[in-house]
Amino acid sequence: MIKDENVAYWTARAATYSEVNKDELANGQQGVWSRELRDQIADALPWTREDPAGARVLEVGCGPGFLAIVLARAGFAVTAVDYTPAMLEAARANAGELAERIDFRQADAEALDLPDASFDVVVSRNLTWDLPHPRAAYASWLRVLRPGGVLLVYDANWYGHLFDPEARAAYEADRTATARAGVKDEYAGTDISAMERIARRMPLSPVARPAWDAKTLAQLGAREVRCDERAWERVFSAAERVNYASTPMFLVRAVR
């Protein structure tokens, strides 16, 4: 079963992925993402500038906890879910004293066991590409949003290079540029073969995004669906710009 294979992969990755999150928390990326999320949330829900604690935020696919920690530090009431227990364990450890303020739960992103209309904001980063049933996930995320709540999805066409020769050449060029720049290659030290085996079976890997996301969310009844394909300019670090030049991060924002 693909979900079992996914859990096995991310369980093995939990420790090294946690180190990536720790680095982000220790460097300027924490401030970058704090500004990004506060601005996006306040643009949709202006009252949160004065009362962030009154906003209930759900992060789906929290991994080792980076965004959940950033959101909690910004004053939001945060629930963070992940399907992999090892990731949740790492997230709680990384949160430290903040772990008492974050409601960490194991949950299936494609079928959230959470009440309808219970959150003001749903956010995810680098998750939807890795879901076997992304349309079901979007339906579930919209369901738990209150009317007027905002969905923020940050992702990229991470594995399009498995299906497109031009994208493959661009991916290989990124690896070369990373080595020449003396920048840590974020793919190094990971089981690339295992991840690519999973990615080949994920429905969004060969799909043009974020056009698919926008169309799907509109079909599911979301309003004010916007795609920002230049989000990477705000959130990528200098090292990420080299590592992921051919796979820039986009933002899909929608209102329920």
N, C-alpha and C positions, 0 to 999 in steps of 0.2 A: 504494500500500500504506500502510495507516494507520501502521505503525511507521516507515516512511520519512518520512512527514509529521510524525510526532512528533519524530523526530530533528532534522529541519530546524527545527522550532519551537524546541526546547530548545537547539539550537546557536546560534540567533539570540538566545535569552534568556540564554545562559551568562554573559555579562559583567555584565548587570544583576542577575541572580540571585546571582551571586558577591558583588556589593556588599551584597545583603541578608544573606548569610551572614557577611560581614565585620562588618557592623553588629552582628549577633547575638553574634559572638565578642568584640566590643569592649565590649558593654554587659552588663547583668545577665542576659541570656538564657542565656549560657553556664553560669552557675551554676545557673539554674533547671533547665535540661535535664540538667546533670550530676547534680543531686540526684534528679530524676525517674527517670532511667535507673538510677542506682545503687540507688535504693530498689526499683524494680520488679524489677530483676535479683536483688537480694539477697533479696527476699521469696520469689521462686521458687527461688533457689539460694543459701541462706544462707552457704555456704562462700566466696562471692565477696567478702564483706565483708573477710575476712582475706587472700584470695588473688585479687585481681582479675586479676592477670597470668596466672593459670591458666585463665581463662575465655576461650574463643575466641568472638568476637562477629562476626557478619556483618551489615553494613548493606546493604540492597538499595535501589538507587535513591539513591545518596549525593549526587547533584547536586554542588554546589561544596564539599561536604565537612564541613558544620557538625557533624552528629552524629558522624561518624567521628572528627573532631578532638576533640570533647568526650569521646568514649569512650576514645580513646587517652590523653588527658590524665588521665583517671580511672584509668589503669593497665591497661586491658583489652587483650588481643591482638586487633587489629581487621583484618578484611578488609572492603573497601568496593567495591561494584560499581555500575556504571551503564552504560546502553546507549549513551550519547552521549559520544563522545571529548572534545568540547569541555568537558563538565562535569567529566570526570576530569582534564583539564589544569588547570582552575580549582581543583579540589579539591587537587591536588598543590601548586599554588602557595600556596593558602591554608594548607596544613598546615605549610609551612616546614620546619624541622628535623624535625618529627614525621612528615613524609612517608616517612622511612626506616623508621619503625615501623608504618606502615599499608600493608597489601597492597592497593593499588588495582588493580582489574581491570575490563576491559570485559566485560560479561555481559548476557544476556537474562534479565530478572527472571522471565519465564514458563517458562524452561527453563535453570536454572542448570547450568553445566558445572563442578560441584563434587562431591566425593565424598559418598556417603551418610553420615549421622550424623557429620558433621565439625565441627559447631558447637554450643556450649552455648546461644547466644542468636542469634536472628535478629530484627532490628529494621528498621522502615521508617517514614518520615514523608512524608505527602502524595504517595503513589505509587499505591496500589491504584486510586484513582478513574480513573487515566490508563492503565490496562492493558486491552487488547482482550480478554484471556482471564484474568480475575482468578482463576477457580477453578483453572486450570492453574498459575498463579503460587503460590497457596496450597499446592497439592500439592507443588510443587518446593521451597518453603521448609520445609515439614514434613519432606520427605525428607532435607534436609541437616542437620536438627536431630538431635542424639543423643537417645535415649530419656531422658525427664525434662527435656530442654531446653525453653526458653521462647521463644515468639514474641510480639513486641510490635509492634502495628500502630497507628500514629497517623494519623488521617485525618479527613475531614469530608465532608459532602454538598455539595461545592463547587459543583456545577453543576446541582443540582436545580431551580434557578430557570429553567432552560431548558425545563422540562416542567411546571411548576406555577405558575399565576398568583399564588397567595399567596406562594410562595417568591420569585417575581420582585419582588413589591412589597416584601418584606422586604429583598431585596438592594439595591433602589433606595434604600430608607430608610437602609441602611448607608452608601451613597455620600453621601447628604445629611448624615447625622450626622457622617461623617468630615470633610466640608468645614466644617461648623459648628464642630467641635471644633478645627479647625486642625491636624489630624493628617494625616500623609502618607497618601494613598490608595494602597494596595499594588497596585491595579489600574492606576493611572496609569503611563503610559510603557510599557505592555505592549501587544502586538498582541491586543487582546481579541477581535476578529473571528476571527482565526486560531485562538485557543485555543477559542473557542466552537464553531467548525466541527469541531474534533477532539472536544471534549467531547460534542457531540450524537451522535457515533458510538460513544462508549464505553458499554458495557453497564451500568455502575454509576451513571451520571449520573441516571437517573430512578428508581433503586432506593432503598427505605428502608433506611438503614444506621444503626447497625451490626448490625441484626437479620440482614441477609443474610450478613454476615461470620461471625457466630456459628453460624448454621445450616450454612453451607458448611464451616467448619472442623470442626464436629462430624461432618458426613457424611464428611469425609476422615479421620476417626479421631483428631482432636485431643481431648485431655482437659482438664478444668478450664477450659473456655472462659468467659471473663468479659468483659462489656462495661461500660466505664466512660464514661458519657456526660457526665461532669463533669470529664474530664481537662483541658479548657480552663481550668478555674479554677486549676489548678496551673501550666500551661505558657504561657498566653497573656500577652503583655505588655499594658500599658495600651493601646497603639496597636492591637494585634491585637484586643482586646476591642471596640473601636469599629469597626474595619474588618470584622470577621467576626462581628458579633453574631448574625446569622441563620444562620451556619454554624459552630457551635461544634465544636471538635476533640474527638473521642472516642478512646478506647483500646480495642482488642480484644487481650486477652491469652489465650494458650492454651499448654498443655503437650503435648509430644509423648508 
